[in-house]
Amino acid sequence: MKITGKENRQWSRLGSRATYGQAILMLAEINNDIMVLSADLGNSSGLDRFKSAYPDKFINIGIAEQNMIGVAAGLAKEGSVVFASSFAPFISMRAAEQVRMNMGYMDLNIKAVAIGSGLSMAFLGNSHFGLEDAAIMRSIPNMTVVCPADCAEIVKTVFAAAEYPHPMYIRLTGAVGFPVVYEDDYDFEIGKAVQILSGSDVSIIATGSMVYESIVAAKILKENNIEASVLNMHTIKPIDESALNLVINKGKPIFTIEEHSITGGLGSAVAEYTSSIPNSPTVNRIGLPDEFVVTGEYRYLLEKYGLVGDQIASTILKSLNK
């Protein structure tokens, strides 16, 4: 799936959820095997146009994520490529047992799509925030976990997922006006990180919405005579060990940035790997605290928890004693 900067900017204005719906609609034009399920969130998942155009390929299961994964398993056993969406905590926690058995254990071709992950559900609060979902999903054997950096990468992820015959958890962070990371087309491959910026002093590894904020942080660090590399680790599991080896071999401090709890997410995955490599540099995890966070407008929450570019740069500078 090739993209242009113009397309990405248009998708950015729609936001992550609507872009997912657009990607599914485009995918249906070339893939007759897909089935799309929703837990009574077709509109919230951006799927209105899809269900109108392809009514036989869309099923509203109702507010029943556990049943949704069971139905998805039956469809996958019959040869369908199944995309099933709901809000992040419901599909990752309410249906965790079904995901573990019907997706992980049975290794079925189901893509669980978490809309509104991270803090983007804003005033709906902790019942709807997806802050622990990556930790839960990456602990399940056979599960691949992907968190796209912008809307273009959401589209690329959906198209790649349709060709990937294993269970996958697609974690959609960001909101309407999702900042653009990619102005030009690029090679996207599940399990392969993308180098965004090169730098010799600090290594930043980010995922999802935090890739853009990390780019902003790197520009601020450069103004302070610190050259930071930025690596988009869109696939949290399986993590790109080759890319991590290159980072480790630089011998410079590593900072992981994620819109997820610092427990069990990208930072934990990177630290787990580096702990097995002798003389690895320190891994500094920047993310959400291991606590129930406050409720508020999305940008306010990012700022409160230090997850915008200038705050990330400040945290890194303090860590480096600059």
N, C-alpha and C positions, 0 to 999 in steps of 0.2 A: 504494500500500500504506500504509494508515494504521496508526499504532502508538500504544500507550498506555504510560505509565510502568510499569504493572504487568507488561505483556508484556516490556518491555525489561529489567526487573529479573530476570524469569524466564530470559530468554535470557542475561543476564549470568552467571548462575550456571552455565549450560551451557558458556560460553566461545565463542570465535569459530568453531572448527571445527564443533562440534555445531549452532551456530546456522545455519551455512551449510547443513548437512543439513536442518534444519527449514525453511529458506527454500525450498530446492529441492522439498521435499515439498509445501509450500503452493502453490508455483508450478505444480506438475504438476496441481493440481486445476482450474486455469483455463487452462492452456496445454498443448495436446495435441502441440505440435511439438517439445518439448524432448527431447534425448538427453543422458544423463549418463555420463561416462566417468571411470574411476579407474585409476591406475597401481598396482593392488593395495593401495590405501589407502582402500577403501570405509568401513571402520570408523573409521579415523583422520580421514576427511573427514566423519564424521557421517551417512553415507548408508545405514546399515543398514535403517532403516525405509523409505526410498525404494525400495531394491532389492527389499524384500519386497512392497511395495505395487505397484510398477511394474517387474516383472522384465524386461519387453520393452523398457524404456527405459533400462536400465542395462547397461553393458558394463565388465567388469573386464579391462583390457588386459594386466595383469601389470606387472612391474617393467620397464617399457619406455616411457619418456616420449616418445622420438622416434617410436615406432610409434603411440602414443596420439594425437599431433598429426596424424599422417598419416590415421589412421582418422577423427578429428574432421573433417578436411578433406573426406573422402569423404562423410560424413554431412551436412555443411553444404552441399556441392554439390547434395545431393538435397533440400534445403529444411529440414533440421532446425536448431533453435537448440541449439548444443552447448555444454555445460559440461564441462570436463575439468580434473581436479584432481590435484595431487601436492604434495609438499613444495617449498617455494619455490626452493631452489637447483637441484633436479632439473628442474623445469618451465621455469625461466628460463635455465639454463645448459646442462644436458645436452641439452635439446631446442631450444637457441637457433636453430640453423640451420633446423629444421623450423618453428619459430614465425615466423622471418623470412620464409621462402618460402611456407608454406602458410597462414599467418594474415595477415602484413603484405603481402606481394607480391600474394597472391590476394585480399586484402581480404574474407576469409570470415567468416561469422557464428559465430565460435568464442570462447568465454570461457575463458581459461586461469586457473584459480583456484589461487593459491599459498597453501597452508595452512602455518601455523607460520612465517610470515615474521618478520623481525627476529630477536630473541634467544629467542623463546618455546620453542624446542626444547631449551633449557637444557643438560642434561648430555650430550646427543647431540653438542654441540660444533660446530666450524666446518664439518664436512662437511654439517651440516643447517641451519646458520644462513642466513637470507636477508638478507644485508647489502648485496649489490650488485645485487639483482634489479630494482629500480625503474630504476636507471641503465641496465641492459641493455635492458629492455623499452621505455623511453621513447625509446631511440635508433632503434627500428624504425619506419619510416614506416607510417602508417595505424593504428598501435597506440594505443589509449586505455588509460591507467593509472589505476586507482582504488584508494584505500586507505581503507576505512571507519573512522570514529572510534569506533564502539561496535557492539554487536550489533544494535541497531535499524537502524543505517545499513548493516550487512551485509545485512539483509533488504531494505531499500530498494534497495540496489545490485543484488542479484540480480534483483529484479522489474524495475528499470529496464534492466538488461543484456539481459533477454529481449526488450525492445522496441527495442533498439539494434542495427541491422543491420550492425555492423562488429566487427572483432576487438577484444578487451579483455583486459587483464591485471588481475585482481582480487587485491589484495595483502592477506591477512588477518594482521594483527598481533594481539598480546594473547594471553591464555591463559584458563583457567577462572577465573571471577570478573572478567571484563573490566569495568572500571568504567563506570558509566552516564554518558553525556554528555547524552542527550536524555530528559527526563521527559515531554515533550509531543510531539505530532505536529508535523511541520515539512515544508516543501517541499524535496524532494530532486531535483536535476537534474544529470545528468552534465555536468561542465564548469563548474558554477556553485558557487563557494565559499559557505560558510554563516558569517555573522557570529554568533559566540557571545557575545562581550562587546565593549563599546565603551570606548575609552579614548584620551586625547589625548597621552599622553607617550611611549608605546612601542607598537610594533606587533608582535604575535606571530603568526606564520603556522605552523600545525602540521598534521600529518596522522596518520591512524591512531591508535595507542595514545597518542601524544603530545598529542592534543587535550585529553584529561582532565588530564594532568599540566600542561599549559599553563594550564588554568583554575585549578588549584591554585596555580601560580606567580603568576598574575595577582592572586589574592587576597592572597598574601604581599606582593607589590609594593605593593598598595593600602595595606597596613599601614605601608609605608615611604613613603607619600605619592606613589606613582607609579601613575598610571592607565594600565593596559595594555589594549589591545584584543586579542582572540583571534579569529583567522580559521581556520575549518576548511577547509583546502584538500584536500578528499577526492580531487579529480581532479588528479593531478600532470601528466598530459598528456591533452588540451590544458589548459594552465594558464589560469585565469580572469584574463585580462588586464584586464578592467574592474575587478575587485576589486583587482588589484594597482595599477592607476592611482589608485584611491582611497587606498590605503595610501601610495603614493609622494607624492601631493599633500599628505599631512599633514606631510611633511618631517621625520618623527621616525625614530629608529633602528628598523631592522627586524631581528627575530630569527626564524629558521626553526628548527623543532624536529621531529626525525624519528628513528624507530627504524630507521636505515639509515645506511650509510656517508655521511660528509659529502661524498664524491666522487660526483657524478652523480645525486643524488636531488633531493628537494624544494628544498634550499638552493641547489643548482646551478641548478635550473630558475628559481627566483626571481632569482638573481644574473644569469643569462643575460638575462632580460627587463629587469631594472633597468639593466643596463649599456648598453642601447640608449636609455635615457631620460636626457637631460641633467639634471644636478644632482640625481640620485636620492640618497636617504639611504643610509647604509652598511647592507649586508646582513651580519649576523652569523650564521654557521651553527653550530647546536648539533645534534650527532648522534654517531654512532659514529666512532672514529678510523680512519684509512686504514691499518689493520693487522689481522692475525688476532687476534681477541680471546680472552680466557680462557673456560673452561667453568665453569658453575655453575648454581645455582638462578636462576630467571628474575628474581625481584625483586632478588636480590643483584647480578645483572649490570646491571640498570637503574641501581641505586645506584652501582655501581663506575664506570660511565661517565657519571654525572651526569645521568641522564635521568628523575629523579623531581622532583616539583613544587618542593620546597624548594631542591634543587640548581640547578634551572633558574633560579629566582628569584635565587639567590646569584650565578650566572654573569652574569645580566643586570645586577644591581647593581654587580658588579665592573667590567663593561664601561662602565657609566655613571659610574664613579668615585664611587659612593655608599657 
